[in-house]
Amino acid sequence: QVQLVESGGGLVQPGGSLRLSCAASGFTFRLVSMNWYRQPPGKERELVAVISSGGGSTNYADSVKGRFTVSRDNSKNTVYLQMNSLKPEDTAVYYCRFLNYWGKGTLVTVSS
């Protein structure tokens, strides 16, 4: 069955960096686009980044452009989200998504 497992979250100071990973299984990963979403405390889930199946096309929410980079390794069935220059407003649970399948998320807290 489809499984998406996020990892890499944690507590980081403002201005710091984190790299999130999402390990996928149960489908032909290299053929599909993948998405990263986040849900800040008390707010709705929002789309953060999208990457095409081959990795050649990416899109980002305006709030993270220039700071976040999405990438993938199709040999490892894994998609990544490199987050730099983190701000307190980036605090959220981060999820990866494929079609209507979601991981359980990983918590990122940006605080001094």
Residue pairs with C-beta under 8 A, 6 or more apart in sequence:
1 26
2 24
2 25
2 26
2 27
2 98
2 101
3 23
3 24
3 25
3 26
4 22
4 23
4 24
4 96
4 97
4 98
4 101
4 102
4 103
5 22
5 23
5 24
5 103
5 104
6 20
6 21
6 22
6 94
6 95
6 96
6 103
6 104
6 105
6 106
7 20
7 21
7 22
7 23
7 106
8 18
8 19
8 20
8 21
8 106
9 18
9 20
9 93
9 94
9 106
9 107
9 108
9 109
10 18
10 107
10 108
10 109
11 109
11 111
12 18
12 86
12 108
12 109
12 110
13 110
13 111
13 112
14 86
14 87
14 88
14 110
14 111
14 112
15 85
15 86
16 86
16 110
17 82
17 83
17 84
17 85
17 86
18 83
18 86
18 108
19 80
19 81
19 82
19 83
20 36
20 80
20 81
20 83
20 94
20 106
20 108
21 78
21 79
21 80
22 34
22 36
22 78
22 79
22 80
22 81
22 96
22 103
23 76
23 77
23 78
24 34
24 77
24 78
24 79
24 96
24 98
25 77
27 98
29 74
29 77
30 53
30 54
30 74
30 77
31 53
32 53
32 98
32 99
33 50
33 51
33 52
33 53
34 50
34 51
34 70
34 72
34 79
34 96
34 97
34 98
35 47
35 48
35 49
35 50
35 51
35 96
35 97
35 98
36 47
36 48
36 49
36 50
36 70
36 79
36 81
36 94
36 95
36 96
36 97
37 45
37 46
37 47
37 48
37 94
37 95
37 96
37 97
37 102
38 45
38 46
38 48
38 90
38 92
38 93
38 94
38 95
38 108
39 45
39 46
39 92
39 93
39 95
39 105
40 46
40 89
40 91
40 92
41 91
41 92
45 95
46 61
47 61
48 60
48 61
48 64
48 68
48 81
48 94
49 58
49 59
49 60
49 61
49 64
49 68
49 70
49 81
50 58
50 59
50 60
50 70
51 57
51 58
51 70
51 71
51 72
51 79
52 58
54 74
55 71
55 72
55 74
58 69
58 70
60 68
60 70
63 89
64 83
64 90
67 83
67 84
67 85
67 86
68 81
68 82
68 83
68 84
69 81
69 82
69 84
70 79
70 80
70 81
70 82
71 79
71 80
71 82
72 78
72 79
72 80
73 80
79 96
81 94
83 90
83 108
86 108
86 110
87 110
88 110
88 111
89 110
90 108
90 110
91 108
91 109
91 110
91 111
92 107
92 108
93 105
93 106
93 107
93 108
94 105
94 106
94 107
94 108
95 102
95 103
95 104
95 105
96 102
96 103
97 103
